[in-house]
Amino acid sequence: MREEYDFTESVRNPCAKHLRKRNTVLLIGACLLALALYPVVRDKWDRHRLTVQVRCLKDVYTTLVDANTKTEPMGQKHAWPRTLSEVLDETTIAKLKQNGIDWRQIQYHPISDDTSESSVVMSLESGRHIIKITRGGAVFFGRKKHEKANVKPRP
């Protein structure tokens, strides 16, 4: 009887074990790099979204001030609108929706003319952040957990 010869042993690549080890090391390195970069990328995305939302709130505030000052030439007293729905038109609502803000999420606090400049007119909670606009037009934003502490002013 004839002995059968196994050709797979002689044809086998001698570097295959080394290549598998190198590929495993590269895969583990890529996973560790992705884990390390995820918080950085996520923070950058959150800051971008926050900047867009601040810009939208400033537009809403400008609309409020314009509505307030339009009454002056007519001889009427300045009157802040009671609700945001009195001031916002369809284009502004569409722009807010496009940037991920439902206008009903904006907390609006109607004020009078004798209120101090530092009183909050509008605020919006966005994820882990809160944005506040004062009567004087200053914009403050920061993390919700630091709301009571100093928040960073935004020009």
Secondary structure, 3 states (H helix, E strand, C coil): CCCCCCCHHHHCCCCHHHHHHHHHHHHHHHHHHHHHHHHHHHHHHHHHHHHHHHHHHHHHHHHHHHHHHCCCCCCCCCCCCCCHHHCCCHHHHHHHHHCCCCHHHCEECCCCCCCCCCCEEEEEEECCEEEEEECCCCEEEEEHHHCCCCCEEEC
